[in-house]
């Protein structure tokens, strides 16, 4: 596992805890192209080890990715198998018909064949992206809070990463994106981005840019932040509770389902 000899001792200790708890290693993979800055895939029927992929440009944050991934893995294995549920979406599914109809109009200037392909591809992409946000952001927020409380020796590295996260969200708040994205999808996504950025900024002790507080999706984001404070259940159970609460606030109930981890591929 690359770079680990230079990582702090607490990173190595967390990796040992992961192996002791799960019987699987956490394998790091660097990618030049990746949709997000990092992606974690748990060991399962088709994977002997846990895979942590990260984008090359974020290599300086590798220690934080290790800590974050270890926390996420351990919260799953601290429960008995019958209580290990993870969120899943229907592969290949697209947006509901109301949002697809809006895409028709937004992309109507394209030639017919390209128009049909673009609508179909964009619909599937946006659906997958929204579900990915919904089923990861509540967990990410709770994990970052726990790391801040439980691992003070990691404070400097966590703050460096969260500051970058807050900055990286800024382009997503561009209202010009509405030229290509349905209104509900855009408001839903930006509300989650604002909620995450506000929490990350608070943990890092920095003031977020003014656009986070004045954005038109701010009202929805405030409701998501309120739900976050209402959930006190620790670990995976609390993660599920907060995810479902966000889904209700955003009108996304039914966009995913909870499945037992040992029944997934």
N, C-alpha and C positions, 0 to 999 in steps of 0.2 A: 504494500500500500504506500504509494508515493508520498513523500514529504513528511511522513509520520516521525522519523527521527528528529526533525526540527520542531515538532509540535510540543506544546507544553505537557508536563506529566499528567495533568488532569484529563487531557484528550486521550492519552493512552489508557488511563484508568477507565474512562467511559467505554472505550472500545473493548476492553477486557470484560466489563460488566455486560455489554451487549453479547459477547460470545458466551459467557457463562449462562446468561439467561435464555438465549435462543439457540445455541449450538451452531450459529452461523457467523461468518465474518462480515464486516462492513467493508466492501470493496469500492474504492474511489475510481472514477472514470472522468477524464477531462475531455470536453467537446468544444470544437470551435463554433458549432451551431446547436443551439438548444433553445426551446421556446421560453423557458424561465431561467433564472440565474442558477438554479439547482433543482434536481428532481431526485426523489427517493423512491426506490422500489423495494418492498420487503421480500425476504426470502419466502418461497412458497413451493408449490408442486412443480413449477417449471424453473425455479431458481434455487440453487443450493445456498447462495449467499445473499445478503442485502446489498443493493447497488445504490451508490450515491454518485450521480452525475452532476457536474458543474461546468459552467461556461469558462473558457480559458481566460476571458477578461476579468473574471472574478477570483482568480487564483489566490490573490492576497487575502481572501476571506475563507480560505479552506478550513482553518481551525474552527471558525464559527459554524460552517456547514457540518463539520464532524459532530460538534456539541449538539446542534439542533437535531440532527438525524438520530443521534444516540438517545436523546430525550424522547423523540417520537417512537422509536422502536421499543424502548423500555416500558412506555406507558401501555403498549399493546400487550406485551408479555407479562406484565404484572397481574393481569387478570387471567382467570381460568379460560380454557379454549371456548367454552360455550358462551362467554361474554365478550369475546373479541370480535366486534362488528366493525366493518369499514364501509364507507360510502362507495357506491358503484353507479355508473350511468350506462344507459343502453348505447352500445357501440354503433356508430353510423347514423345515429338519430340527429335530426335537425331541429330548428326552432319551431315553436307552435305556428299554426297557419297565419295568425294575425300578424306576427312579426315577419313571416315570409312574404306576405302581401306587401308590407311596407318596403321590403328589400326590392320587390319587383319595380316599384316606382323609383327608388333611389338609383337603381342600376339600369333604368329603361333606355338610356341613351346608347347602350352598347349594341353591337350587332346581335341578331337573334341567337345564334348558336353560342356565342361567347356569353350573352346575357343569361341563358339557361344554365350554362356550366357555372358561371360566377355566382348566381343565386344559390344553386345547390351546394357548391363548395363553401360559400360564405356562411350559409345557414348551418351546416354541420360544424364548421370551425367555431362560430360564435356560441353555439349550444355547448360544445365541449369546453370552451374557455370559461363560460359562465359557471358551469357545473364545477369545473376545476377550482375556480375562485371560491365558490360557496362551500365546497367540501374541504378546502385547505386553509383559507384565511382564518376562520375561527380557531382552528387547531394551532396555526402558526402564532396567532396573537397570544393564546394561553401558554404555549411553550416558551415564547420569548419572555413573558412575565415570570415564569418559573425559573428560567435561567438567570434572570436579573436578581431574583430573590435568593437562589440557592448556590450560585457559583460566582461569588464576588471576584475571584481571581481571573475570571474571564471578562470582566466588565469593560476593559478598554477595547478588546476585540469585538465585543458585541456592539458597543456604541459606534465604532467605525463602520460596521456593517449596516446598522439601522439608519445611520445618517445617509448612507448611500441609497438605501431603500427609499427613504422619504424623497430624496432628489429624483430617483428613477420613476416615481409615480407622476411627477409633474406633467410630462407629455401626454399622459392618458387623460388629463383633464381638459384637453383642448376641445372646445365646443364644435370646432370645425369637423370633428370626426362624425358628427350627426349627418353629414352629407352622404356617408357610406353605411352607417350603422343605425338600426331601428332605435327609436327613442327609448323604449322600455329597456332594451338591452344595454344601451349606453348609460342610462340613469342607474340601472342595477349595478353595472360594473364599476362606475365611478363612485357610487356610494360605498361599496366595499373597499375600494382603493383609499378613499378618504378616511374611513374608519380604521383601516390598517395603519395608514400613515400617521394619523393622530396618535394612535397607541405607540407606534414605534418612536415618534418624536418625544413623547412623554417619557418613555423608558430611557431614551438617549439623553434627555435633558436639553433638548433643543427646541426652538420655536419654528413650527412649520410655516411655509410660505403662505402669504395672505390668501392665495387662491383656494386653499383647502377650506378656509372658513367662509368664503363668500361664494363658493360654487353653488350652482343651482341644484346639485344633488346633496347638498349639505343636510337638508332636513331629514332625508332618508338615512343618511349616515349617522345622524344623531340618534335615531331610533335603534340602529344596530349597536351603537356604543352603549345605549341604555340597557339593551338585552345582555350585553357582555357583563355588565355590573350585577345583573340579577342572578347569574349562574354561579353558584358556589360549589357545586359538586366537582370534586377533583378528578383528574385523569380522563380516561377514555369516555366514561359515562358523562362527564361534564362537557366534553367535546361534542358528543352527539346532541346533548340538550341545547347547546348554543347554536350548532349548525341548524337544527330544526327550527329554532327561534328566528334565526336570520331568514330561513326559507319562508316562514310565515310572513315576516315583515316585507319581504321582497316579492311575494306572490310566486314563489318558485317551488311550492310543495308539489311533489310528484316528479320533479326533474331528476331525482336520484332515489336510490333505495339503500337500506342498510342490509348487508349480507355478512354471514359469518366468515371470518377470515379463512378458516380451514376448508371452506367450501369454494373458495375462489381459485382460479388457475395459479 
